[in-house]
Amino acid sequence: MNGPSDPARPSPLDVEGVTHRFGGVLALDGVAFRLDEPGIHGLLGRNGAGKTTLLQILAGQLRPGAGRVEIFGHDPFERAGTQAQLCLVREGQRYPDGFRVHHVLRAAALFFPHWDAGYAARLAADFELPPRRAVTKLSRGMLSAVGVVVGLASRAPLTLFDEPYLGLDAVARQHFYDQLLADVAAHPRTILLSTHLIDEIADLLQHVVVIDHGRVILRADADDLRREAVALTGPADDVEAVVGNLLGTGPGTALARERLGGVARVTVRVGGTAPVLPPGSAVRVEPVSLQRLVVHLTSSPAAPRDGATAAGGAPADADAGTTTTPQGALR
């Protein structure tokens, strides 16, 4: 994710040392990552982590206080040619007063050179959007659907989704995911998807960037992240013995400890190394979902800056702190 596959072709997105403040609040702190390949990428993190500010900077709506952003080799700020290559869709997107649904779609056709009007019409019908209804009269779900239609039908080479689908019900969200996967396969482009619904979109993602307190704390291939951590469950003494062996022989980190009576569960970041259990061990080894991994990594108030240098590479700074769940919360 950080080494271009074709040095002669500018990366769709290259971010280096981006820092931004709002008054005395440090919203972004030295953010750096690059997306080189088409596909669906996740920008994950808690509320207030800095995701929306970062997306506004990537879209050229804000200038970073420091650092640089390049979209296909160019600064996106006030550059019309670059702006035409990207689309940012946000939750609660504002539209001009008096606009109806069909006005939004007609205006989008003027902004996006790759716009597919036929696809937009089919999507609008799928989401049951009344074309002549005023945007101000749309329900939250319909307003989210308008954003989804614009983002997909824009076919922009770089499309940024800032959780515009949160107003959709589960069925409509699944339709969005299905359409996104199918359309990116048919028309390859780079999608950066910011979301809190990590479990829902985990299987769609090729790469993941995790941001916390304005800093990138992890960036890696999604497949590698699925092997990044395991949960060890069993008799507390046996679990701690296995954890101690893991931490003593490699760069692993205990991310969370949970205990109920004599049973313990410890989530360990192992960097893809499978734990070795003694013969007859009562300890169970289970995979950790991407959502749980992100929760554990962002639970510490002082999570470390990411040290990864290549797609799929294990971060050099692996210590993300340890959280403890009160007795009785193990489930």
NUZA-425253 format. One line per field, with one value per residue (C-alpha): residue number from 1; x, y, z. Coordinates in steps of 0.02 Angstrom, whole numbers. Example, Ala and Ser with C-alpha at 12.3 -4.5 7.8 and 13.67 -1.06 7.14 Angstrom:
BEGIN
nufi c(1:2)
xx c(615:684)
yy c(-225:-53)
zz c(390:357)
// end
This chain:
BEGIN
nufi c(1:2:3:4:5:6:7:8:9:10:11:12:13:14:15:16:17:18:19:20:21:22:23:24:25:26:27:28:29:30:31:32:33:34:35:36:37:38:39:40:41:42:43:44:45:46:47:48:49:50:51:52:53:54:55:56:57:58:59:60:61:62:63:64:65:66:67:68:69:70:71:72:73:74:75:76:77:78:79:80:81:82:83:84:85:86:87:88:89:90:91:92:93:94:95:96:97:98:99:100:101:102:103:104:105:106:107:108:109:110:111:112:113:114:115:116:117:118:119:120:121:122:123:124:125:126:127:128:129:130:131:132:133:134:135:136:137:138:139:140:141:142:143:144:145:146:147:148:149:150:151:152:153:154:155:156:157:158:159:160:161:162:163:164:165:166:167:168:169:170:171:172:173:174:175:176:177:178:179:180:181:182:183:184:185:186:187:188:189:190:191:192:193:194:195:196:197:198:199:200:201:202:203:204:205:206:207:208:209:210:211:212:213:214:215:216:217:218:219:220:221:222:223:224:225:226:227:228:229:230:231:232:233:234:235:236:237:238:239:240:241:242:243:244:245:246:247:248:249:250:251:252:253:254:255:256:257:258:259:260:261:262:263:264:265:266:267:268:269:270:271:272:273:274:275:276:277:278:279:280:281:282:283:284:285:286:287:288:289:290:291:292:293:294:295:296:297:298:299:300:301:302:303:304:305:306:307:308:309:310:311:312:313:314:315:316:317:318:319:320:321:322:323:324:325:326:327:328:329:330:331)
xx c(0:149:255:191:174:209:329:277:94:47:-41:-227:-192:-29:-32:127:142:-30:-63:-213:-276:-442:-390:-304:-368:-247:-363:-230:-52:72:-47:42:-16:-34:-157:-82:-205:-388:-504:-602:-503:-563:-530:-575:-577:-685:-792:-679:-526:-503:-578:-696:-563:-444:-573:-610:-424:-412:-558:-476:-608:-478:-294:-187:-91:64:110:51:-88:-78:-223:-154:4:-79:-133:-325:-352:-435:-376:-523:-443:-404:-574:-656:-566:-635:-802:-833:-1001:-1039:-1174:-1296:-1238:-1311:-1392:-1450:-1619:-1759:-1667:-1767:-1694:-1686:-1596:-1460:-1432:-1431:-1307:-1196:-1187:-1109:-979:-919:-849:-869:-1052:-1165:-1342:-1419:-1337:-1394:-1573:-1569:-1496:-1625:-1763:-1684:-1682:-1860:-1809:-1952:-1868:-1977:-1976:-1886:-1724:-1780:-1932:-1830:-1816:-1643:-1636:-1684:-1556:-1423:-1480:-1458:-1277:-1248:-1318:-1207:-1052:-1076:-1138:-1002:-878:-747:-571:-556:-719:-726:-875:-889:-1023:-1164:-1257:-1289:-1469:-1504:-1586:-1494:-1571:-1529:-1352:-1325:-1386:-1260:-1119:-1170:-1177:-1011:-922:-997:-969:-788:-755:-832:-758:-598:-565:-507:-636:-597:-737:-748:-864:-905:-997:-835:-906:-1027:-893:-743:-758:-760:-596:-429:-329:-362:-302:-343:-337:-348:-327:-277:-137:-124:-95:-109:-109:-104:-185:-353:-305:-151:-255:-368:-215:-150:-231:-303:-407:-347:-483:-474:-417:-335:-167:-155:-200:-72:61:27:24:187:268:203:264:430:473:409:348:169:65:-78:-217:-354:-380:-551:-588:-738:-697:-561:-587:-488:-483:-334:-328:-150:-79:31:74:18:116:7:18:93:-6:62:-11:-180:-199:-373:-340:-444:-372:-500:-484:-520:-636:-575:-698:-636:-457:-495:-588:-440:-313:-410:-458:-294:-290:-111:-106:63:99:100:269:219:318:233:68:42:200:188:200:367:288:164:127:-49:-74:-179:-358:-442:-624:-704:-742:-908:-897:-821:-938)
yy c(0:113:65:110:-37:76:220:308:315:436:357:390:453:501:582:636:717:798:899:1010:1113:1194:1329:1239:1068:955:862:775:738:688:575:478:337:299:201:134:5:12:-69:-37:32:66:220:162:244:310:467:618:523:645:545:679:815:704:668:853:884:741:815:986:1066:1110:1152:1054:1156:1056:912:873:780:723:653:570:673:842:948:940:1111:1230:1126:1094:955:857:893:813:650:633:625:651:595:638:597:742:808:981:1025:1193:1256:1202:1050:894:720:733:902:819:686:811:922:772:736:909:886:709:668:481:497:353:421:251:173:320:297:111:142:277:155:18:134:193:376:485:591:745:752:900:850:943:826:665:551:522:353:428:567:435:342:499:510:326:347:498:411:253:329:463:324:448:372:417:408:452:393:475:364:429:264:269:321:165:13:-153:-212:-50:-49:-226:-173:-31:-152:-272:-133:-61:-228:-270:-97:-81:-253:-198:-22:-27:129:179:189:252:206:286:190:135:-20:-117:-293:-256:-200:-302:-429:-292:-211:-241:-119:-36:128:150:325:371:541:613:488:335:189:48:24:-146:-268:-326:-509:-482:-396:-548:-643:-500:-549:-701:-726:-857:-925:-1055:-1082:-920:-995:-1093:-940:-832:-965:-965:-776:-767:-885:-783:-618:-691:-763:-629:-451:-488:-374:-412:-296:-343:-456:-517:-632:-719:-824:-947:-921:-791:-724:-627:-543:-545:-457:-589:-516:-671:-794:-940:-979:-1147:-1236:-1375:-1549:-1571:-1387:-1326:-1157:-1114:-1005:-902:-770:-589:-492:-334:-234:-305:-275:-93:-74:-142:-38:124:94:163:354:356:232:228:296:163:93:-9:24:-87:-165:-312:-274:-291:-124:-103:-18:-149:-97:-27:-41:-164:-145:-243:-291:-297:-467:-529:-447:-596:-656)
zz c(0:20:-129:-301:-418:-568:-530:-692:-639:-499:-351:-336:-160:-75:97:185:357:356:514:546:693:733:854:996:945:851:732:627:678:542:445:308:194:10:-96:-256:-319:-369:-245:-86:60:236:342:516:687:827:826:836:774:629:485:421:432:335:199:180:154:29:-67:-73:39:172:162:284:411:365:251:76:-16:-196:-297:-453:-429:-399:-251:-253:-175:-299:-448:-563:-662:-504:-426:-577:-536:-360:-272:-86:-18:163:288:293:125:91:-75:-145:-86:-201:-269:-303:-323:-513:-496:-392:-524:-667:-574:-538:-725:-748:-611:-645:-818:-790:-736:-790:-802:-840:-688:-580:-638:-599:-427:-389:-435:-328:-178:-218:-232:-296:-430:-408:-218:-140:-56:102:111:103:253:323:235:67:89:122:-33:-139:-81:-119:-295:-328:-260:-360:-523:-523:-565:-503:-508:-323:-224:-39:64:235:311:199:215:404:374:272:349:349:186:94:165:102:-70:-66:-20:-158:-287:-230:-244:-414:-490:-432:-507:-673:-670:-567:-465:-292:-153:22:140:313:430:606:540:528:539:396:274:333:192:60:110:28:135:302:377:562:633:817:901:732:702:591:709:583:395:313:194:262:238:346:479:492:552:658:824:912:1069:1193:1307:1445:1624:1679:1726:1564:1460:1548:1520:1333:1328:1423:1299:1152:1222:1273:1102:984:963:1017:1127:1246:1187:1311:1462:1517:1664:1739:1890:1841:1653:1559:1382:1321:1151:1085:935:858:688:595:703:759:945:990:1125:1235:1204:1285:1320:1371:1291:1138:1000:906:769:813:699:617:721:886:833:794:959:1056:960:988:1169:1236:1255:1193:1051:963:790:655:606:453:296:167:127:240:338:526:615:699:849:904:1083:1083:1269:1371:1423:1561:1564:1738:1810:1748:1577:1488:1352)
// end
